[in-house]
Amino acid sequence: MRTKHQALEAYKSFEAWALTQAHCHPIKVLRSDHGGKYLSDAFNAHLAAAGTPRKLTVHDTPQLNSVAERLNRTLIKRIRA
């Protein structure tokens, strides 16, 4: 994604991919911060139509996103080693 307005299309393509994969489950909850990428009216309408609830965390606090941050930390450690 080069700009924020491309987030909805990227999310839709990922959602479609996840639904067609045998090993993936439908998206249960979308967790994001108040950064602005996922806060447009069109994005809200899509989530409401899909029945996906949204959980917002505090902006610029990656500590609250423990799973992704743990993975990022592990990958960085492996790359450096």
N, C-alpha and C positions, 0 to 999 in steps of 0.2 A: 504494500500500500504506500502510495506516495502522498496522498492527502487524506484528511479525515472523512471526506464525503464518500470515499471508496469503502469504508468500513462495513456498511450495510450489505453491499454486494459480496464482499469477502465472507461475511458471516453467513449469508444465504448459501453460498457455494459450499462452505464448510458444513453447514447444517444438512444440506442435500447429500453430501458425501457421507457424513456420519450415519444418516438414515439408511443408506444403501449397503453399508458394510455389515457383514454378518457378526463381527466381533464387537461392534459399537452399539451403544444404547442411545436412545433419543436424548437430547440435551435437557437436563432437568432444571438447572438454574444457571443463569448468566451472572457471573461475578465480575464486576469492573469497578474502577474508581471514578471519581467525578471529573476525569480528564477531558471529556467532551466527545471522544470518538463514538461512543455508544449511547449518546443522550439525545439524538435527534428525534423529531416527531415521527418520522417515517420508521425509525428503528423501534420506537415505542409501539407503534401500530403493528409492526411485524411480530414483535414479541407477544403482544396481546392476542393476536390472531392465532399464534402457534401455542398459546397457553404456557409460555415459558416465563417464570417469575424472574425478577431481577433483584440482585443484592448489591448494593453500592458500598464501597469502602471509602475511606478518607483519601483524598487526592495526595499523590506523591508519598504514599506509605507502602512500599513493597513488602514490609514486614507482615502485613495483614494477609498477603497472598502467599501463604507458607508453602503450598505444594509446588507452585511454579518457581518460587525463589529457591527452594531446596534443590530442584532440578537444575536451575541455572548455576547454583553454587557448585553442584557436583560436576557439571559439564566443564566449568571453568577450571576446577581442580584437576580434572583429567587432561584437559588441554595443556595446562602448565606443566604437568608431570611428564 
